[in-house]
Amino acid sequence: MNSKKRTTGIAENVKRALVPKLRFPEFRGAQGWAVEPMGDVYLFKGNNSLSRDKLNYVSGTVKNIHYGDIHIKFSTHFNITKEIVPFINNTELGAVRDENFCIEGDIIFADASEDMKDIGKCIEIVHLNGELVVSGLHTILARQTCNRIANGFGGHLFKSAWVRSQIQKEAQGAKVLGISANRLRSLRLPLPDAKAEQQKIAQCLSSLDEVIAEQARKVGAIKSHKKWLMQQLFPRNGDTTPHLRFPEYQGEGEWKILPLSALADKIMVGIASAATHAYRESGVPMLRNQNIKEGKIDDSSILFIDPNYEETHKSKRLRAGDVITVRTGYPGLSAVVTKIYENAQCFTSLITRPKTKVLDSDYLCIFINSPIGKRFMLGAEAGGAQKNVNAGTLETLEVNLPQIEEQRKIAACLTRLDTLIAAETQKIKTLKRHKHGLMQQLFPQAEELCHE
């Protein structure tokens, strides 16, 4: 069966209307939304298969949208004046056809993903500023057949729950998932008849996107300030005092530099073979790499291990104030053990037990996560594809050491910033949840199909 017959059949079988749960007052008496096959609303244009080495960020006449940038960089509403887009090398312009230049209103899908939640991720071209842009490697370029959809609405439409679920059902593949233009044609798109309603929805959701983006910029600014502050609060290479010091310590003289082995009662590796003894229901908490964040423990995915097996490793039980340092994957990432995890265990990470009279646990954690500590860890990595830092390496870490009270002052200052970053980041999550809930109300769901 050819695609035209296929989409026509769908259109004949789906003469239905949809009414979303939430509608702007001026449209509450309007007719229900239509359900239309994507193949009747969009046609598909060509792309190219140019790899990254055929592109550059310096100069050119034609810009290229690569599927990787759709996945990780570009905004849902693609405004070329706000994005950094690579040029096609002049030697490769033969791969470009004039009829395939993007226009505003086009939707560009990434046709491949290793993750089901990102398969078919897309952007809507809302502003090109007169520049020449084409759809590149592993993308699908969809263009409206008859100016049916208001500018800005399409980007939200293809992110709505029902349309996303359809895209995921159409995906094929095992390790790498793929979607094709032919499969996209069969999607059923819920569309309000009035462009004014589409525009109202787009404006509402886009304004919320801008609030989220502004909050993300705020978090980014605080993180940048923390990074700058850490560079100032610790001595730089060869220095014995930092550039910035709290007033009460400015006359306290030079800092010491001592190996961590001289400042710790114990540096050891956590349990190395507990994975087969782990289960989720109960037992002794087991902290893994994914539980170690910068400065704190994330308890959202704690596993538990068999108490009888754990008893044979009781010498490695954690104490409050221990510093856990990830040794594989992301070596150097550290967190301080709180009282909640007293007597818990950790899986393969390094455990440092500071001498509390000379080394503050929070300060050590911050120091390991500081630019100095990270440079040390990166320089000390050993291993092939799986990078790791061992206990012997960590013992040689040279710690810049002020007096204990100054350590605590530095730790308290940076911890307050971490608390602020966490609170502001939580606002982003709250806003995103609000947007998700709003989209579920503003866009009809499959179960809301009703006969006209």
Helices and strands as residue ranges (DSSP letters): H 3-13, E 16-18, G 25-27, E 33-37, H 38-41, E 42-45, G 52-54, E 55-56, E 62-65, H 67-72, E 77-79, G 80-82, E 87-88, G 90-95, G 98-100, E 107-110, E 112-113, G 116-118, E 122-127, E 132-135, E 139-144, H 153-157, H 161-170, E 177-178, H 181-184, E 188-191, H 195-233, G 247-249, E 256-259, G 260-262, E 264-269, G 275-277, E 278-279, E 284-287, G 289-291, E 303-305, H 307-311, G 314-316, E 323-325, E 334-336, G 339-341, E 345-346, E 350-354, H 361-369, H 371-380, H 391-395, E 398-401, H 404-442, G 446-448, E 449-451
